[in-house]
Amino acid sequence: MSGAISTSIGTFNSLMPIVLENEDEGVVPKLNPATGRMLTRIKDVYLYILDRGIVTTENVVEEFGITNRTAQRDLNVLEYNELITSPARGKWTTTQKKVKLPS
């Protein structure tokens, strides 16, 4: 089954299978640990860009200790969800789209 994963920074379409389990309060998605780490990192990348205004892909690579390709994939997820935009090649900034931030 493929579905959407809702997080505090928007809804991400997931191509990875989600296993559903019944719990007392209803059906809860169970994420693969790697998927959970990826979503956490993507949220952190968004908050990093939000905090700094404009960042480069290289800034993201260095800050999070990830490869250029992983940074690009994370940035593409955020761009696809209209949370960031690229004003110039290799530079990123947040959009005006409203998001719920953790308190």
C-alpha positions in Angstrom: 0.0 0.0 0.0 1.3 3.5 -0.8 0.0 6.6 0.9 0.7 10.1 2.2 2.5 10.7 5.4 1.5 13.8 7.3 4.1 15.5 9.4 4.3 18.8 11.2 5.8 20.4 8.1 3.2 19.2 5.6 2.2 16.0 3.8 4.8 13.9 2.0 3.8 11.3 -0.5 5.5 8.1 0.3 6.5 5.5 -2.2 7.5 3.1 0.6 4.9 0.7 2.0 3.2 1.5 5.3 2.2 -1.3 7.6 -1.0 -0.5 9.5 -1.8 -1.9 13.0 -4.9 -1.5 15.1 -4.4 0.2 18.4 -6.9 1.3 21.0 -7.5 4.7 19.3 -7.7 3.3 15.7 -5.4 2.5 12.9 -1.9 4.0 13.2 0.8 3.9 10.5 4.0 2.0 11.4 7.0 3.5 9.6 10.2 1.7 8.6 13.0 3.2 11.0 14.8 4.5 7.9 11.7 6.3 6.8 11.3 7.9 10.2 14.9 9.1 10.2 14.5 10.5 6.6 11.3 12.4 7.6 13.0 13.8 10.8 16.0 14.9 8.7 13.8 16.6 6.1 11.9 18.4 8.9 15.3 19.5 10.3 16.5 20.7 6.9 13.3 22.8 6.6 13.8 24.3 10.0 17.5 25.0 9.2 16.5 26.9 6.0 13.7 28.7 7.9 16.1 29.9 10.5 18.8 31.1 8.1 16.7 32.5 5.2 18.7 31.4 2.2 21.1 28.4 2.2 23.0 26.6 -0.4 22.9 22.9 -1.1 26.5 22.7 0.1 25.4 24.3 3.4 22.9 21.5 3.9 25.5 18.9 3.0 27.9 20.3 5.6 25.4 21.0 8.4 23.8 17.5 8.3 26.8 15.4 7.2 25.0 13.9 4.3 26.0 13.4 0.6 25.2 15.9 -2.0 22.7 13.5 -3.6 20.9 12.9 -0.3 20.7 16.7 0.3 19.2 17.1 -3.2 16.6 14.4 -2.6 15.6 16.0 0.7 15.4 19.5 -0.9 13.4 18.1 -3.8 10.8 16.6 -1.3 10.5 20.1 0.4 10.2 21.8 -3.0 7.6 19.3 -4.3 5.5 20.1 -1.2 6.0 23.8 -1.9 7.8 24.4 1.4 11.0 25.8 -0.2 11.9 27.4 -3.5 15.1 28.0 -5.3 15.7 31.7 -6.2 18.9 30.8 -7.9 20.7 27.6 -8.9 21.9 25.8 -5.7 20.2 28.2 -3.3 17.1 27.6 -1.3 14.7 29.6 0.8 11.3 28.9 2.4 8.0 29.8 0.8 5.1 31.6 2.4 3.1 28.3 2.7 1.8 28.0 6.3 3.1 25.2 8.3 2.5 23.9 11.8 5.8 24.0 13.8 6.4 22.0 16.9 6.0 24.1 20.1 
